Amino acid sequence: MSEIKSDQDSSQLIATDLYQSRDKIYVRRIKGYFRNLRFFGGLFLFAAYFGILWLDWDGRQAVLFDLPKRQFHIFGVTFWPQDFILLSWALIISAFALFFITVFAGRIWCGYTCPQSVWTWIFLFIEEKTEGKRNARIKLDKQDVTLNKILRKAAKHLLWVLVALVTAITFVGYFTPIKQLLPDLANFTAHGWVIFWIAFFTLATYGNAGWLREQVCIYMCPYARFQSVMFDRDTLIVSYDNKRGEERGARKRGIPPAELGLGDCIDCDLCVQVCPTGIDIRDGLQYECIGCAACVDACDSVMEKMGYEKGLVRYTTENSLEGGKTHLLRPRLIGYFAALTIMIIAFSTVLISRVPIELDIIRDRGALHQITADNLIQNNYLLKIANMTEEPQTFSISVSGMEGLKFGSSQSIVVSGGDSATVPTILLLPKEMNTLPTNKIEFTIVSDSDNRLKTTEESRFFGPANF
């Protein structure tokens, strides 16, 4: 699509293309302090992602999101759909933690721990090992099709697909036991939906980390769009010291830049070459910057070779760049920290004090009450008992709130670990002891082996009206 504009000086029509095709970014790998942080941080995340699902806990996969049974098993604790509020709470805490980190240090999450960034660095590493360093890759792409080019490209994409496939199988392994999933895949007996999701996540990983890369960060990620509203003049961001660096220009080593009327920046463009999103940090703060500090490592290496002080590009604040004082403790940051601390304490308290059993009471909808041949008032209930522990439990059932109530059914039930059971329950009351048409009662269940596993639920006992 094009837009037609009028050039007032030449009185000519100029066609401007509103859709710019993507220019491939050839990222140069650089060594340095922040690169090491990204490497070891990514190594930890990889070890956690690929390793946790192989851990066993009480004879079960340590982390397993069993959707068919609607049970989430996380290190010995089983969460049910009834615990959805806890999941919501955890997500809110995560959001506030992200807000706090953003106010303090910008998009540091994106540069160091975001899965898109971590997997993209892995894919870039594979690309360099198969096609060569940055200049070699540029030269290779400009060459005509040759056997060498085909083999290098094929090796790269084959390794990309392999990493994507392992990533997808691991992801599905958190929802289907991994020790059952792998033999099923090897024997071609895996369920069709399992195959579908593995194929889907393989394609998504291959496309996002291999082809889209910075497009995900710039155009698809919503965080890139709203994170700037959380910045202030005291937020730590990767910045170029314009006062120190300008004017830019090439020079020989050993000549003081002041003698040439230049700043410390030698205009080598190395900071641009190492940027995974292809921006020039010297143009100022840009929403495309993911805060990975690759440009800091690149610039520091050049400053070291030139004999200049490091830090021309560094983590700093707008106030510091302008010669002012940075205020680390400020109302917004303190507010996020206070809210985050309160929520974490409250969430931990609820989680620790959580009783891993649940009782739901459903009354017989056919009749509010019945009169038996023995002149007793009968009420029927269904007690749904969920045992959210890992061990089978024997529960005793009792009722309170009215005198004279007795059970016409069993008062004991065995419920397997991580399972639920429905108990038909009958309550009986002599007709002469009924004084009101409806009375509040309370059912209580308690484990015979652990009296801490106890919960109470309210219900109603109905009888005929007495006048």
C-alpha positions, 0 to 999 in steps of 0.5 A: 500500500502506498500513500501519495504526497505532494512535494511543494517545492517541485510540485511532484507527486511522491509515492511512499510505501507505508509497509516497510519490509523487515531488514534482517539483523545480523547479531554479533556475539560479544563477550563481557560481564553482562553476557556472562550474566545472561549465559549463567542465568539462561543456563539456570532457566534451561536446567530448571525447565528441562530438569524439573519435570524429571523429578519424582515426589511421592511416586508422582512427577514433581510438577504435573498439570493433570488437566483431565483430572483437573489437578495441579501437582506441584512438589507434593501439593495438589491444587484443584479448580477450587483453588483457582483464586490462589492461581489468580493471586499468584499471577497478580503477585508476579505482575506486581513483581514485574512492575517493581523490577521495571520501575527499578531497572527497566526491561531487565526481565526482557534482557535476561529471563524472558523465554523469547530472549533466552531461546533467541540467544540459543538460536543465534548461537546455533546460527553462528556455529553453522554459518559463521560470525556476523560478516561471514553470515552477511557474505553467505546470504549474498552468495549465489546458491552453492552446495556449501550454502545449502549444507550450512543453511540445512544444518542450522535449520535442522538444529533449530527444529531439533531444539524446538522439538525438544522444547515442545516435548518438554512443555507437553511433558508438564501436562502428560507424564514425561516418562509415559510420553516418551515411550508413547512417542517412540512407539507411535501410540501417543494421543492425537492431541498430544501430537498436535500440541507438540507440533504446534509448540515446535512450530511456535518455538522455531518461528519465534526464536528462529525467524521472528526474533526481534519482531516478537519483542517490538510488535507482538509483546504488549510489555514493550508498549506499556512498560515506558509508563512505569519509567521515571527519571530514576529508573536504571536503563541502558544509556549512552552518555551523550556529553562524554561521547560526542562528537563521534569520530575515528582516531588512532589509539593513544591520541587524546580525543580532546586534541581532535575535538572529539568525544570518547565514541569512536563511531565503530558501530559495534554497539549496533552490531551486537544489539538483538533488536538492531537499534542504535543506543546512541539515539537515546531511549527506545522502546525496542531496547530490551535492556540486555546490555550487549551494547555495554559489553561491546562499548566497554571492550572498545574503551578498554582497547582505546585506553579510555574509561569504561561506561560510555554506555552503561546502566544509569538514570536520566537524572545521573546523565544530566548531572543530577542525583539518582533517588533509588528510594522513591514513592512509586518504588516503595509503594510497589515494594510495600504492596508486593510484600503484603501480598506475598505475606498474605499469600504465604499465610493462606497457602500454609494454613490451607486445609487440603480437604474440601466439603460441598453439600448438595441437598436432595432436590426432590423433596425438602423432607420426608416423614418415615413410617417411624414418624421420623423427619428425614432429610437427604444430602450428598456430601462431596468430599475432596481429599487434596493430600497425597495420601488416602484419608478416612474421614468421620462425618458428624453434624451439629446445630440441632438436638436429636439428629441422628444418621441414617447412613454411614458416618465414615468414608475413605477417600484416596489421595488426590481424589474425591468421593460423594457420600449419600447421607441421611439425617433423621429427627423425631417429629416431636422435636421439630420446632421450626420449618427450617433449622441451620445445621453444620456438617463436619468432616475430620481425618481419623489419622490427622485431626488437622484435616478438618473442615465444616460446612453449613446446611439446612434441615427442613421439617413440617411447620408446627402451629 
